Amino acid sequence: MTLKIRITREFSFEMAHVLWNYDGPCRNVHGHSYRLFVTVSGIPVNDPDNPKNGMVMDFGDLKKIVMTEIISKFDHAVVVSDGYNEDKVRMFKELFGNVVAVRYQPTCENLVSDFAARLGRLLPPATWLHSLKLYETATSSAEWHASDNE
């Protein structure tokens, strides 16, 4: 019997954002200590000659993908919507340096959706992105599940 298994790796990063046209305090630039849980599923390799025998995916390989696609881009960045006018985005870049302009409102919900799209296309064959959970604060998070998005 072949069993599908899920593996999860946790990542942490610091990021600031500002919510354009928002009617609360998050319209101001502010930062969070984010925690991202990445869960992939697959069937463990069943080949004694394969160095990855018994693994769905090497945790180190998963780390490389997440570090390259998410952490290296978003850690210690200020994320803003490109919905701001060009002058405002330029001002953010002058003030903060590392600014990432995204095509969406950078809420926790939209960030986790973006991260899912970035990671899902880079996983090895026979491995699938199962879910992501992004904590914006210790008590607030957003989740993305493949089963909800088929």
Secondary structure, 3 states (H helix, E strand, C coil): CCCCEEEEEEEEEEEEECCCCCCCHHHCCEEEEEEEEEEEEECCCCCCCCCCCCCCCCHHHHHHHHHHHHHHHHCCEEEEECCCCHHHHHHHHHHHCCEEEECCCCCHHHHHHHHHHHHHCCCCCCEEEEEEEEEEECCEEEEEEHHHCC
